[in-house]
Amino acid sequence: MSQKSAMRRLKRMVGYARRYVYLALRLLRDIALPTYAIEGEKVNPLLDKPTFALDITVQDVIMSEIYMSHQGDLLGSGLVPMNSSSYKTRAFNSINIANLVQSRSISKMLGNGYQRLAWHTDFVSGYTWSSRRWYKFISYGKHHGVDVKVPWEFSRCHQLPHLALCFAGDKSDGKVSGHRYVDEVQNQIIDFVSNNPPSYGVNWRTSMDVAIRASNWVVAYSILKALDVKFKDGFEELYSNSLMSHGRHIANNLEWDPTWRANHYLSNIVGLIFIGASLPDCDEAQGWLAFGVSQLICEVERQVNLDGSNFEASTSYHRLSTEMIVYATAVVLGLGEQRLAHLQNFKTPLTCFRKISNVVDIRLFEGPPGLRGKIPFPPWYFDRLFASAKFVDAVTMPTGHVVLIGDNDSGRFLKLSLTFHGANEAFLHSSSGGYGSLGENLLDHGHLLNAIGGLFETTNSTFSVDKRSADYCIVSALAKGRKAPSPKLDRAGLLYQEETPPDLSRRYDADILNLDYPGASLRSGLFSQAYPDFGLYIYRSDRVYLAVRCGSIGQDGFGGHAHNDQLSITLVVDCNVIINDPGTYTYTRDISLRQRYRSVQAHFAPQVNGLEPGSLEMGLWRLGDEAKAVCLQFDETCFLGRHQGYGENMYRQVRVLDNTIEIKDFWPSGVDFKTLKEQYDSLSERGTLLRFCPAYGVLCE
């Protein structure tokens, strides 16, 4: 072993030793002393008194009643009760001794008749995690059928801003019955704090969920505070202290990696921004805020591609990450020039940020017209955000659903607007008089366009924005009405021909599939859109929507949310879905199904019997990049792509003709490939290989 290698190894060992000593000291501290914060800092609501008019729909009201009755439909659970009395809990599932006195004191703040929630339970399997186990010792993925994402999703508290918005809508009509929504928001926060001491239980396991929960609390509180709500005695102090606990937990457990960081780290940054903006008089929180603003800009540059797409190669994670960026950007704009100038000179002494190698000082730039003054965002920032909206518009099929590329875990940041299948008939009443299952439409990303629209003057926008939607109104209000001008982006992005396409007819076996559609020309109104950074090439016409996947596996080659879908096709003709990606279904609840939905066998992609073009043996959140797919030609006459995932180059050509979609594969001689006809029969709408999964944990009949 060379001296240089020995020094590197010694440095790693010293780093591991320091980490374990640090964690051991924290564990001893958390065992011996209460973990609840007791600072009592002043809280600043992020919204002024509202001057906007919200559209509160029938579905919003019904959803609020479902939340009020402590029912929910989470990640395939179906509509189930969420009260703790409805599930078996282990005898040890109680509060640790050091936090017991404070927990009981907090519980006394709960209103009479309030039924406590099962914060630690997977509502599908009924499995409950211990609330007295230190967060680093929480394990998951070891029991078949048990999914830790269910309590994580529940603990994000998406329901609280929704209840606050319904109260706002109720107030605008001059009614007073909505005060029970206020009581429910307070009680759920009190319930969570008393039953989830900081650093204990499953809901402190990942900083991402901690950050999203804190942000939802901040928005719900800000909405109610802007409406002059008078909270019960002691609530605001409890809320402030819990925000401090959330901020410290995030800062001490950043999900940062010099190479592989992605949406988890982005959520940490955004959570620190929301918390720091809410605690203006606390130097510690201002350090979080300054750090968050600086890192937000760095991560947008890293995680948002030049074409506006997300670097994780997933259309659903594009939604989640873009939501976080949009709302955090609005919060920063709403801070005002004076506070931003203060942050520019704020030097945080926090040791928890020392491992972050790309921390930079905040710089203020002269904002474009409409933003009134200096902002910390460089000129390219808003162009990239607007391009993100264009990407959402481009991947939305005529059915109103987005193209499914990569993982879809139904993840959201704020669920201010909900859409459902079948409009008012989305809520199915059971024979017992309660609510049956919900039909939430998680493939409709239109709310994201409204949210992004809240940051822009959209008079020249090429995508539609509903200015009465909750997303538009809240983003506008968080930004204090500051809006950037809409950049002018071309509707069609044509990719130049990067290589001379080879003469395939002489050296390769060809397999062809013609899908015929008589009637008006399929090429009428045809235009093309290329997203080479993401790896997606789209044809749209009056009758056709066709998307071809070809390119990066995302996350700088890590492929954590990518599938083996290179050169796969999504096809819609006359608003009928002909070929579709089946979705994701699950993560750790059923590992074998996780792998089946990631497999090339689940996609309309070139297939060789018994082989995968990218290795699935690297873990549930990593994919091999053996395919190295490349687009060779993309214009209004032809798409041609290549990948080498089976050891040799193979090619797929796609053309939209007058009344035919022509798909042609070129294989080296002697390869035992699956014909296009076989692929079509198994993976088209008529196929039965895998049931379509429109949302995490949900399977269509």
Secondary structure, DSSP 8 states (H G I E B T S, - for coil): --HHHHHHHHHHHHHHHHHHHHHHHHHHHHHHS------------S--S--------HHHHHHHHHHHTTEEE-TT--EEE-BGGGS---TT-S--HHHHHHHHHHHTTS-TT---B-TTB-TTT--B--TTSBGGG---S-STT--THHHHHHHT-THHHHHHHHHHHHHHTT-STTHHHHHHHHHHHHHHHHHS-TTBSGGGS-HHHHHHHHHHHHHHHHHHHHTT----TTHHHHHHHHHHHHHHHHHHT----TTT--HHHHHHHHHHHHHHHH-TT-HHHHHHHHHHHHHHHHHHHHHB-TTS-BTTS-HHHHHHHHHHHHHHHHHHHTT-HHHHHHHHT-----GGGTT-TT------EE--TTS-SEESS-THHHHHHHHHHHHHHHTB-TTS-B---S------S---S--BTTGGGGS-B-TTSSB----B-TT--HHHHHHHHTTEE-TT-SS---TTSHHHHHHHHHTTT--EE-----S-------S----HHHHSEEEEEEEE--SS-TTTT-EEEEETTTTEEEEE-SSEEEEEE-S--SGGGT-TT--S-TT-EEEEETTEEEE-------SSS-HHHHHHHHSGGGSSS--BTT--SS-STT-TT-----S--EEEEESSS-EEEEE-TTSS-EEEEEEE-SSEEEEEEEE-TT--B--HHHHHHHHBTT--SS---SBTTB---
